[in-house]
């Protein structure tokens, strides 16, 4: 049986206004939120990437809604293989880390932090598209202020991979390397 949320996701496409409309549906129906998160990590669901797009937009407005779902969210990060899902989730990881250290809406456990660190390093060293790598670099840079081993590792990866990447990657890598030094 197809849920109301699934029917809505069938109509979502990559256009920004369309994704915003999908997010608005969730913001107006918070009871859809647990199902949305579940779909984000159900890699057999045809709408996984669309759910991730919408979760990103919802997270800009209501990041705190993720708090009760953080164990599930963080422990499932490594399951994502689809580029269209990874990019918005990488952005959400960045939002979570910023919020956690600003002590605003989100509190992450040590296990959740470790899941985010591990997955962001994976995205950085595997064949992931530039946008996800850029979010990962910035997320890991923030985390490196609290875990002293991260900046040296990040520096090695960014320096080693620098020559083989696009201008966009190099721009973010330069920005992060400059902040680390």
C-alpha positions in Angstrom: 0.0 0.0 0.0 1.4 3.4 -1.0 1.3 6.0 1.7 0.3 9.7 1.2 3.9 10.7 1.5 5.0 8.1 -1.1 2.3 9.6 -3.5 3.7 13.1 -2.9 7.3 11.9 -3.5 6.2 10.5 -6.9 5.6 14.0 -8.1 8.8 15.6 -6.7 11.5 16.4 -9.2 14.9 18.2 -9.1 13.5 21.7 -9.5 14.1 23.7 -6.4 10.5 25.1 -6.1 9.3 21.5 -6.5 11.5 20.3 -3.7 10.5 23.3 -1.5 6.8 22.4 -2.1 7.6 18.8 -1.0 9.3 20.1 2.2 6.3 22.4 2.8 4.0 19.4 2.9 6.2 17.8 5.6 6.4 21.1 7.6 2.6 21.2 7.5 2.3 17.5 8.4 5.0 16.7 10.9 3.5 13.3 11.4 5.1 12.4 7.9 8.6 13.2 9.2 9.5 9.7 10.7 8.4 8.1 7.4 10.4 10.6 5.4 13.6 9.7 7.3 12.8 6.1 6.9 12.5 6.5 3.1 15.8 8.4 3.0 17.7 5.3 4.0 15.6 2.7 2.3 18.0 2.2 -0.6 15.4 -0.1 -2.3 12.8 2.7 -2.5 12.6 4.4 -5.8 12.0 7.7 -4.0 15.0 7.6 -1.6 16.8 10.5 -3.3 13.7 12.6 -3.4 13.1 12.0 0.3 16.7 13.1 0.9 16.2 16.3 -1.1 13.1 17.1 0.9 14.7 16.2 4.2 17.5 18.8 3.4 14.9 21.5 2.9 13.0 20.5 6.0 16.3 20.6 8.0 16.8 24.2 7.1 13.6 25.0 8.9 13.2 22.4 11.6 16.6 20.7 12.2 15.5 19.9 15.7 13.0 17.5 14.3 16.0 15.2 13.6 17.0 14.9 17.3 14.9 11.9 18.2 15.9 10.2 14.9 19.7 10.8 15.2 20.7 7.2 16.1 18.9 6.0 13.0 20.1 8.8 10.8 23.8 8.6 11.8 24.0 4.8 11.9 22.6 4.5 8.4 24.7 7.2 6.7 27.1 4.6 5.3 24.3 2.8 3.5 23.8 5.6 1.0 25.4 4.9 -2.4 23.3 7.1 -4.7 24.9 10.5 -5.5 21.5 12.2 -5.5 20.9 11.0 -1.9 24.5 11.6 -0.6 24.7 15.3 -1.5 21.6 16.5 0.6 22.6 14.2 3.4 26.1 15.5 3.4 24.7 19.0 3.7 22.4 17.9 6.6 25.5 16.4 8.4 27.1 19.8 8.1 24.0 21.5 9.6 24.0 18.9 12.4 27.6 19.5 13.3 27.3 23.3 13.2 24.2 23.1 15.4 25.8 20.6 17.8 28.9 22.8 18.5 26.9 26.0 18.7 24.7 24.1 21.2 21.5 25.3 19.6 19.0 22.7 18.4 21.0 19.5 18.3 23.0 17.3 20.7 25.0 14.5 19.1 26.3 11.5 21.1 29.9 10.4 20.7 28.7 7.4 18.6 26.7 9.7 16.3 29.7 12.0 15.9 31.9 9.0 15.1 29.4 7.9 12.4 29.4 11.3 10.9 33.2 11.6 10.9 33.7 8.1 9.4 31.1 8.6 6.7 32.3 12.1 5.7 35.9 10.7 5.4 34.5 7.9 3.2 32.7 10.4 1.0 35.9 12.4 0.7 38.1 9.5 -0.4 35.7 7.6 -2.6 34.4 8.5 -6.0 31.7 10.9 -4.8 30.7 14.0 -6.7 32.2 17.4 -5.8 29.2 18.9 -3.9 29.2 16.1 -1.3 33.0 16.2 -1.0 32.8 20.0 -0.4 30.2 19.5 2.4 32.4 16.7 3.8 35.5 18.9 3.8 33.7 21.7 5.7 32.1 19.3 8.1 35.4 17.6 8.9 37.1 21.0 9.3 34.6 21.9 12.0 35.0 18.5 13.7 38.8 18.9 13.5 38.5 21.8 16.0 37.3 19.2 18.6 39.2 16.1 17.5 42.9 16.8 17.1 43.6 13.9 14.7 41.1 15.1 12.0 42.9 18.2 10.6 46.2 16.3 9.9 44.3 13.5 8.2 42.1 16.0 6.2 45.3 17.9 5.2 46.9 14.7 3.9 43.8 13.8 1.8 43.2 17.3 0.4 46.8 17.8 -0.5 47.2 14.3 -2.0 44.0 14.5 -4.1 44.3 18.2 -5.0 45.8 17.9 -8.5 43.3 15.3 -9.7 40.2 17.3 -9.0 37.9 19.9 -10.5 38.2 23.7 -10.0 35.2 23.5 -7.6 36.9 20.9 -5.4 40.2 22.8 -5.5 38.5 26.0 -4.4 36.9 24.4 -1.3 40.1 22.4 -0.6 42.1 25.7 -0.7 39.6 27.4 1.6 39.8 24.5 4.2 43.6 24.0 4.0 44.0 27.7 4.6 41.8 27.5 7.8 43.7 24.5 9.0 47.2 26.0 8.8 
